[in-house]
Amino acid sequence: MGRNGFGKTNIVEAVGYTAHLASHRISHDAPLVRHGAANARVSATAVNQGRELTAHLLIKPHAANQAQINRTRLASPRELLGVVKTVLFAPEDLALVRGEPAERRRYLDDIVATRTPRLAGVKADYDKVLRQRNALLKNASSALRRGYRDEDGVSALATLDTWDSQLAGLGAQVIAARRRLVTELGGHIHGAYSGIAPESRPARVDYRSTVDEALQQLTGADGENDTGTGTSAGGADEVALLEAAMLSELGRVRQREVERGVSLVGPHRDDLDLLLGDQPAKGFASHGETWSFALSLRLAEFSLLRGDGTDPILILDDVFAELDARRREKLVDLAADAEQVLITAAVDGDLPGNLDTAVVARYNVTVRDTDSGRISELEAVDG
């Protein structure tokens, strides 16, 4: 409990950062470091499947972050993924429905990385190749336009072919993982939404990719989440088909990419379609339906991670104030069944009364000015 601006979110944000290596509020790390400080530190001890591990993170605003588990320095912070698992509800979740495709892609990628940390590395490698390919399209535009008419054009096209191959190989793995996840999430989302808003239209989700049409041409299937390719979702055959489809599409749009100086094909251009009945939730859903859909996405995430064998930490960051009584009750039902829950609120009145008997510990968050800047402090509250 604490007034706005006193640092409640900083506390749960640190827990979430340990789980996802990213903040739920901002897209880069620099604002996480106190002004004038060289870095920020986060340490958390977690018990995961009977093992107690302490994770340490050193967040650097202008250099690579560092991480360790217990006393062992890790080669990459990505090795921390999976040590702590969290599902966070926050007012920002409305952007999952109302916001840009990047918000929904991140939602999928965070879950994929939590469940299969290796794929976080694949996505990071894809992003690096994408940056290199975009730089080539932008900086070597003249040479690429000349094509095979001179040596510079030949060299630029050969380099572009190399980036195409790498982009397709990595991108196919990212798309396959997302498609498999959407297939698993679909039933959970539908069930959660019907429980929260039974009077509303049914909710469903579809993964829409820039390679769908090319995949359909290769397979004669619809290319949707059920992977009508005759292969298992996420399997090696599907990845190979997706790679071939992506290469085909890259070839088809190459001239447009050269003219625009940007990559037009790949998972960075895909989206998760959120549908109520036959209409997109974005632009057609009411405020209550939008909140219900956002809540359903998080409930589905929680159910899926729990099904993997370990309850994630449930974080409710100042969210009760945004919900009506029925949606508060749904969250309370989930919170009562979760193994560990962290809740922040500005005032007691924001919390449902039926939480009282379930609360294990309460803390007030205050702030204090020091020589090194303002800091937040937690004080235990009796009862």
C-alpha positions as CSV (number, residue, x, y, z in Angstrom):
1,M,0.0,0.0,0.0
2,G,1.3,3.4,-0.8
3,R,0.5,6.7,-2.4
4,N,1.1,7.1,-6.1
5,G,4.7,7.9,-7.0
6,F,6.1,6.2,-3.8
7,G,7.5,3.2,-5.7
8,K,5.0,0.4,-5.4
9,T,5.3,-0.4,-9.0
10,N,9.2,-0.4,-8.7
11,I,9.0,-3.3,-6.4
12,V,6.8,-5.6,-8.5
13,E,8.5,-4.4,-11.6
14,A,11.8,-5.7,-10.2
15,V,10.2,-9.1,-9.7
16,G,8.8,-9.0,-13.2
17,Y,12.1,-8.0,-14.7
18,T,13.8,-11.0,-13.1
19,A,11.2,-13.2,-14.9
20,H,11.1,-11.5,-18.3
21,L,14.3,-9.4,-18.5
22,A,12.1,-6.5,-19.4
23,S,9.8,-4.0,-17.8
24,H,6.1,-4.1,-18.4
25,R,6.0,-0.3,-18.6
26,I,8.8,0.7,-20.9
27,S,10.7,-0.8,-23.8
28,H,14.3,-0.1,-22.8
29,D,16.3,-0.2,-19.6
30,A,17.7,3.3,-19.2
31,P,14.7,4.7,-17.2
32,L,15.1,1.8,-14.7
33,V,18.4,3.2,-13.4
34,R,18.3,6.1,-10.9
35,H,19.5,9.4,-12.4
36,G,23.2,9.7,-11.8
37,A,23.7,6.1,-11.0
38,A,25.9,3.8,-13.0
39,N,23.5,0.8,-12.8
40,A,20.6,-0.8,-11.0
41,R,20.7,-4.1,-9.1
42,V,18.0,-6.7,-8.6
43,S,18.3,-9.8,-6.5
44,A,15.6,-12.4,-5.9
45,T,15.5,-15.8,-4.2
46,A,13.1,-18.2,-5.6
47,V,12.1,-21.8,-4.9
48,N,11.4,-23.5,-8.2
49,Q,10.4,-27.2,-8.2
50,G,12.1,-27.7,-4.8
51,R,15.3,-25.9,-5.7
52,E,16.2,-22.6,-4.0
53,L,18.1,-20.2,-6.4
54,T,19.1,-16.6,-5.9
55,A,19.1,-14.6,-9.1
56,H,21.2,-11.4,-9.4
57,L,20.8,-8.8,-12.2
58,L,23.0,-5.8,-12.9
59,I,21.1,-3.5,-15.2
60,K,23.3,-1.1,-17.2
61,P,21.8,1.8,-19.2
62,H,24.5,2.0,-21.8
63,A,26.1,-1.5,-21.8
64,A,25.3,-5.2,-21.7
65,N,23.5,-6.3,-18.5
66,Q,25.1,-9.0,-16.3
67,A,23.5,-11.8,-14.4
68,Q,24.4,-14.6,-12.0
69,I,22.7,-17.4,-10.2
70,N,23.9,-17.8,-6.6
71,R,27.7,-17.2,-7.1
72,T,27.9,-18.3,-10.7
73,R,28.3,-15.6,-13.4
74,L,26.1,-16.4,-16.4
75,A,27.3,-15.9,-20.0
76,S,24.0,-14.2,-20.8
77,P,21.1,-12.8,-18.7
78,R,18.8,-15.0,-20.8
79,E,20.0,-18.0,-18.8
80,L,17.9,-16.6,-15.9
81,L,14.7,-17.1,-17.9
82,G,12.5,-19.7,-16.2
83,V,14.0,-19.3,-12.7
84,V,11.2,-17.0,-11.8
85,K,7.9,-17.1,-13.5
86,T,5.3,-14.3,-13.2
87,V,2.0,-13.2,-14.6
88,L,1.3,-9.5,-14.2
89,F,-2.0,-7.7,-14.4
90,A,-1.6,-3.9,-14.8
91,P,-3.6,-1.0,-16.2
92,E,-1.2,-1.0,-19.1
93,D,-2.8,-4.3,-20.2
94,L,-5.5,-2.4,-22.0
95,A,-2.8,-1.9,-24.7
96,L,-3.0,-5.6,-25.5
97,V,-6.4,-5.0,-27.0
98,R,-6.3,-1.3,-28.0
99,G,-2.6,-0.9,-28.8
100,E,-0.3,-1.6,-31.7
101,P,0.6,-5.2,-32.9
102,A,4.0,-4.9,-31.1
103,E,2.2,-5.1,-27.7
104,R,0.5,-8.4,-28.7
105,R,3.7,-9.8,-30.2
106,R,5.5,-9.1,-27.0
107,Y,2.7,-10.8,-25.0
108,L,3.3,-14.0,-27.1
109,D,7.1,-13.7,-27.0
110,D,7.3,-13.3,-23.2
111,I,5.3,-16.5,-22.7
112,V,7.3,-18.4,-25.3
113,A,10.6,-17.3,-23.6
114,T,9.3,-18.2,-20.1
115,R,8.3,-21.7,-21.2
116,T,11.2,-22.3,-23.6
117,P,14.1,-20.1,-22.8
118,R,16.1,-21.3,-25.8
119,L,13.6,-19.6,-28.1
120,A,14.4,-16.2,-26.4
121,G,17.9,-16.6,-27.9
122,V,16.4,-17.4,-31.3
123,K,14.2,-14.2,-31.1
124,A,17.2,-12.1,-30.1
125,D,19.2,-13.5,-33.0
126,Y,16.3,-12.8,-35.4
127,D,16.2,-9.2,-34.1
128,K,19.9,-8.7,-34.8
129,V,19.6,-10.1,-38.3
130,L,16.6,-7.9,-38.9
131,R,18.6,-4.8,-37.9
132,Q,21.5,-5.7,-40.2
133,R,19.1,-6.4,-43.1
134,N,17.3,-3.1,-42.6
135,A,20.6,-1.3,-42.5
136,L,21.6,-2.9,-45.8
137,L,18.2,-2.0,-47.4
138,K,18.6,1.6,-46.3
139,N,22.3,2.2,-46.8
140,A,22.9,0.2,-50.0
141,S,19.7,1.3,-51.7
142,S,21.4,2.7,-54.8
143,A,23.5,-0.4,-55.3
144,L,20.6,-2.7,-54.8
145,R,18.6,-0.8,-57.4
146,R,21.4,-1.2,-59.9
147,G,21.3,-4.9,-59.3
148,Y,23.6,-6.9,-61.5
149,R,24.7,-4.0,-63.6
150,D,27.9,-3.4,-61.6
151,E,30.1,-4.9,-58.9
152,D,28.6,-3.0,-56.1
153,G,25.1,-4.1,-57.0
154,V,26.2,-7.7,-57.3
155,S,27.9,-7.5,-53.9
156,A,24.9,-5.9,-52.3
157,L,22.5,-8.5,-53.7
158,A,24.7,-11.3,-52.5
159,T,24.7,-9.9,-49.0
160,L,20.9,-9.5,-49.1
161,D,20.6,-13.1,-50.1
162,T,22.6,-14.1,-47.1
163,W,20.5,-12.0,-44.7
164,D,17.3,-13.4,-46.4
165,S,18.5,-17.0,-45.6
166,Q,19.3,-16.2,-42.0
167,L,16.1,-14.1,-41.5
168,A,13.9,-16.9,-42.8
169,G,15.6,-19.6,-40.8
170,L,15.3,-17.8,-37.5
171,G,11.9,-16.2,-38.4
172,A,10.4,-19.6,-39.1
173,Q,11.3,-20.8,-35.6
174,V,9.7,-17.7,-34.0
175,I,6.5,-18.0,-36.1
176,A,6.2,-21.7,-35.3
177,A,6.6,-21.1,-31.6
178,R,4.0,-18.3,-31.6
179,R,1.5,-20.4,-33.7
180,R,1.9,-23.3,-31.3
181,L,1.3,-21.0,-28.3
182,V,-1.8,-19.4,-29.8
183,T,-3.2,-22.9,-30.4
184,E,-2.7,-23.7,-26.7
185,L,-4.0,-20.3,-25.5
186,G,-7.1,-20.4,-27.6
187,G,-9.3,-22.5,-25.3
188,H,-8.1,-20.8,-22.1
189,I,-8.9,-17.4,-23.5
190,H,-12.3,-18.5,-24.7
191,G,-13.2,-20.0,-21.3
192,A,-11.8,-17.1,-19.3
193,Y,-13.7,-14.5,-21.3
194,S,-17.0,-16.4,-21.1
195,G,-16.6,-16.6,-17.4
196,I,-15.9,-12.9,-17.0
197,A,-18.5,-11.6,-19.6
198,P,-21.0,-14.4,-20.2
199,E,-23.4,-12.0,-21.8
200,S,-20.8,-10.8,-24.4
201,R,-19.9,-12.3,-27.8
202,P,-17.5,-15.3,-27.7
203,A,-13.8,-14.4,-27.7
204,R,-11.2,-16.1,-29.9
205,V,-7.7,-15.4,-31.2
206,D,-5.9,-16.0,-34.5
207,Y,-2.3,-15.6,-35.4
208,R,-2.0,-13.6,-38.6
209,S,1.4,-13.7,-40.4
210,T,3.0,-12.1,-43.4
211,V,3.7,-15.6,-44.7
212,D,0.2,-17.0,-44.5
213,E,-0.5,-16.6,-48.2
214,A,2.8,-18.1,-49.2
215,L,2.3,-21.0,-46.8
216,Q,-1.1,-21.7,-48.2
217,Q,0.3,-21.8,-51.7
218,L,3.0,-24.3,-50.6
219,T,0.6,-26.6,-48.7
220,G,-2.8,-26.0,-50.1
221,A,-3.9,-25.3,-46.5
222,D,-5.3,-22.3,-44.8
223,G,-2.2,-21.5,-42.8
224,E,-4.1,-20.9,-39.6
225,N,-3.2,-21.8,-36.0
226,D,-4.3,-25.4,-36.4
227,T,-1.3,-25.7,-38.8
228,G,-3.4,-27.1,-41.6
229,T,-0.1,-28.2,-43.0
230,G,-0.4,-31.9,-42.1
231,T,2.4,-31.4,-39.6
232,S,2.5,-31.0,-35.8
233,A,2.5,-27.3,-34.6
234,G,6.0,-26.2,-34.0
235,G,7.5,-29.4,-35.4
236,A,10.6,-29.6,-37.7
237,D,8.4,-30.1,-40.8
238,E,6.4,-27.0,-40.0
239,V,9.5,-24.9,-39.4
240,A,10.9,-26.0,-42.7
241,L,7.6,-25.1,-44.5
242,L,7.5,-21.7,-42.8
243,E,11.1,-21.1,-43.8
244,A,10.3,-21.9,-47.4
245,A,7.2,-19.7,-47.3
246,M,9.2,-16.8,-45.8
247,L,11.9,-17.1,-48.5
248,S,9.2,-17.2,-51.2
249,E,7.5,-14.1,-49.8
250,L,10.9,-12.3,-49.4
251,G,11.6,-12.9,-53.0
252,R,8.1,-11.7,-54.1
253,V,8.4,-8.3,-52.2
254,R,12.1,-7.7,-52.7
255,Q,11.6,-4.8,-55.1
256,R,9.2,-3.1,-52.7
257,E,11.6,-3.6,-49.8
258,V,14.5,-2.1,-51.8
259,E,12.3,0.9,-52.7
260,R,11.1,1.5,-49.1
261,G,14.4,0.5,-47.3
262,V,12.7,-1.7,-44.8
263,S,11.9,-5.5,-44.2
264,L,8.3,-6.2,-44.9
265,V,8.2,-9.9,-44.2
266,G,8.7,-11.8,-41.0
267,P,7.4,-12.2,-37.4
268,H,8.2,-8.6,-36.7
269,R,5.2,-7.7,-38.9
270,D,2.8,-10.3,-37.6
271,D,-0.1,-9.8,-35.2
272,L,-2.4,-11.6,-32.8
273,D,-6.0,-11.0,-33.9
274,L,-8.4,-10.6,-31.0
275,L,-12.0,-11.3,-32.1
276,L,-15.4,-10.9,-30.4
277,G,-17.7,-12.9,-32.6
278,D,-16.7,-12.0,-36.1
279,Q,-15.5,-8.5,-35.3
280,P,-12.0,-7.4,-34.1
281,A,-12.0,-6.3,-30.5
282,K,-9.9,-3.3,-31.3
283,G,-12.2,-0.6,-32.3
284,F,-15.4,-2.5,-31.8
285,A,-15.3,-3.6,-28.1
286,S,-16.8,-1.5,-25.3
287,H,-14.6,-0.4,-22.4
288,G,-15.9,-3.3,-20.3
289,E,-15.3,-5.8,-23.1
290,T,-11.8,-4.5,-23.6
291,W,-11.0,-4.9,-20.0
292,S,-12.6,-8.4,-20.0
293,F,-10.5,-9.4,-23.0
294,A,-7.2,-8.1,-21.5
295,L,-8.0,-9.9,-18.3
296,S,-8.7,-13.1,-20.2
297,L,-5.3,-12.9,-21.9
298,R,-3.6,-12.8,-18.5
299,L,-5.9,-15.5,-17.0
300,A,-5.0,-17.7,-20.0
301,E,-1.3,-17.1,-19.5
302,F,-1.6,-18.0,-15.8
303,S,-3.5,-21.2,-16.6
304,L,-1.0,-22.2,-19.3
305,L,2.1,-21.6,-17.1
306,R,0.4,-23.4,-14.1
307,G,-0.2,-26.4,-16.4
308,D,3.5,-26.7,-17.0
309,G,3.9,-27.7,-13.4
310,T,4.9,-24.6,-11.4
311,D,2.6,-21.8,-10.3
312,P,3.8,-18.4,-11.5
313,I,3.9,-15.5,-9.1
314,L,0.7,-13.5,-9.7
315,I,1.3,-9.8,-9.6
316,L,-1.7,-7.4,-9.4
317,D,-0.3,-3.9,-9.9
318,D,-2.8,-1.2,-8.9
319,V,-5.4,-3.0,-11.1
320,F,-8.4,-3.4,-8.7
321,A,-9.1,0.4,-9.0
322,E,-9.7,-0.1,-12.7
323,L,-12.2,-3.0,-12.4
324,D,-15.9,-3.2,-11.6
325,A,-17.1,-5.5,-8.9
326,R,-17.5,-8.6,-11.1
327,R,-14.1,-8.4,-12.6
328,R,-12.6,-7.9,-9.1
329,E,-14.3,-11.0,-7.9
330,K,-12.8,-13.0,-10.8
331,L,-9.4,-11.8,-9.9
332,V,-9.9,-12.6,-6.3
333,D,-11.0,-16.1,-7.2
334,L,-7.7,-16.6,-9.1
335,A,-5.6,-14.9,-6.4
336,A,-7.0,-17.2,-3.7
337,D,-6.0,-20.3,-5.6
338,A,-2.5,-19.0,-6.6
339,E,0.6,-20.1,-4.6
340,Q,2.0,-16.5,-4.3
341,V,0.4,-13.2,-5.0
342,L,1.8,-9.7,-4.9
343,I,-0.8,-6.9,-4.8
344,T,-0.3,-3.1,-4.9
345,A,-2.9,-0.5,-4.2
346,A,-3.0,3.2,-3.4
347,V,-5.7,3.0,-0.7
348,D,-7.5,0.2,1.2
349,G,-10.7,1.1,-0.6
350,D,-9.3,-0.2,-3.9
351,L,-9.1,-3.8,-2.5
352,P,-12.1,-6.2,-2.4
353,G,-13.2,-7.0,1.1
354,N,-13.0,-10.8,0.5
355,L,-9.2,-10.5,0.2
356,D,-8.8,-9.7,3.9
357,T,-8.7,-13.3,5.1
358,A,-6.3,-14.4,2.4
359,V,-3.6,-11.7,3.0
360,V,-0.5,-13.1,4.6
361,A,1.5,-9.8,5.0
362,R,0.8,-6.1,4.4
363,Y,3.4,-3.4,3.8
364,N,3.2,0.4,3.5
365,V,5.5,1.9,0.9
366,T,7.0,5.3,1.9
367,V,9.8,7.4,0.4
368,R,12.9,8.9,2.0
369,D,15.4,11.4,0.6
370,T,19.1,10.4,0.9
371,D,22.4,11.8,-0.3
372,S,22.1,9.4,-3.3
373,G,18.5,10.3,-4.1
374,R,15.0,9.4,-3.1
375,I,14.4,5.8,-2.1
376,S,11.4,3.7,-1.4
377,E,11.0,1.8,1.9
378,L,8.7,-1.0,3.0
379,E,7.3,-1.1,6.5
380,A,5.4,-4.1,7.7
381,V,1.8,-3.4,8.9
382,D,0.4,-5.5,11.8
383,G,-2.8,-7.4,11.0
